[in-house]
């Protein structure tokens, strides 16, 4: 399992549009065989800040995800909405073990 936290800061005027585009992407992403979870969360004390929590079943699943039409649509739609470039941090899964995802 590979767990990726993608941190995004959105320009204030694009918060709702970002939420809509990202929710659509998440709904389609969880249908991919290589994705165990795909969560979208918004920071309570700073609504411009979001984290996408992506849990991949295999090492090659992130690359396959980035080849999908819905990812390309999301990437292009949100590019100008970001206040700063998004960044990701990768984690190894510890608990629950991989078979219980």
C-alpha positions in Angstrom: 0.0 0.0 0.0 1.1 3.5 -0.7 -0.6 6.4 1.0 -0.3 9.9 -0.5 -1.4 13.1 1.1 -1.7 15.8 -1.6 -1.8 19.3 0.0 -3.6 22.1 -1.9 -4.2 25.7 -1.1 -6.9 27.2 -3.3 -7.6 30.8 -4.2 -10.6 32.0 -2.2 -12.7 32.7 -5.2 -12.3 29.1 -6.4 -13.1 27.1 -3.2 -16.5 25.9 -4.4 -15.3 25.1 -7.9 -12.3 23.2 -6.5 -14.6 21.2 -4.2 -16.9 20.3 -7.1 -14.0 19.3 -9.4 -12.2 17.3 -6.7 -15.3 15.5 -5.5 -16.0 14.4 -9.1 -12.4 13.2 -9.4 -12.6 11.3 -6.1 -15.9 9.6 -7.0 -14.4 8.3 -10.3 -11.0 7.5 -8.7 -12.4 5.1 -6.1 -13.8 3.0 -9.0 -10.2 2.2 -10.1 -9.0 -1.2 -9.2 -5.7 0.1 -7.8 -7.2 2.6 -5.4 -8.4 1.6 -1.9 -9.4 5.1 -0.8 -9.6 8.5 -2.2 -10.6 11.1 0.3 -11.1 14.9 0.0 -10.9 16.9 3.2 -11.0 20.7 3.9 -9.2 22.4 6.8 -11.7 23.8 9.3 -9.8 26.9 10.3 -8.6 27.8 6.8 -11.1 26.7 4.1 -8.7 27.4 1.3 -6.6 24.4 2.4 -7.4 20.9 1.3 -5.8 17.5 1.5 -6.5 14.6 -0.9 -5.8 11.3 0.8 -5.0 8.7 -1.8 -4.5 5.1 -0.8 -3.1 2.9 -3.6 -3.0 -0.9 -3.6 0.1 -1.2 -5.7 3.2 0.7 -6.6 2.1 1.2 -10.2 -1.4 2.3 -9.3 -0.5 6.1 -9.0 0.9 6.1 -12.6 -2.2 4.3 -13.9 -4.4 6.8 -12.1 -2.6 9.7 -13.7 -3.4 8.1 -17.1 -7.2 8.3 -16.6 -9.4 10.8 -18.4 -10.9 12.0 -15.1 -7.5 12.7 -13.6 -6.5 14.8 -16.7 -9.8 16.6 -16.5 -9.3 17.4 -12.8 -5.6 18.4 -13.3 -6.5 20.9 -16.0 -9.6 22.2 -14.3 -7.9 23.1 -11.0 -4.5 24.2 -12.3 -5.4 27.9 -12.2 -7.4 27.6 -8.9 -4.3 27.0 -6.8 -2.8 29.8 -4.7 0.4 27.9 -4.5 1.7 24.7 -6.2 0.2 21.6 -4.7 2.6 19.1 -3.1 2.4 15.6 -1.9 3.9 13.5 0.9 4.1 9.7 0.5 3.6 7.3 3.5 3.9 3.6 4.1 0.9 1.9 5.5 1.3 0.5 9.0 -2.3 -0.1 10.4 -4.6 -1.6 9.4 -2.5 -4.1 7.5 -2.9 -4.0 3.7 -5.4 -6.9 3.5 -7.8 -5.1 5.8 -8.2 -2.0 3.6 
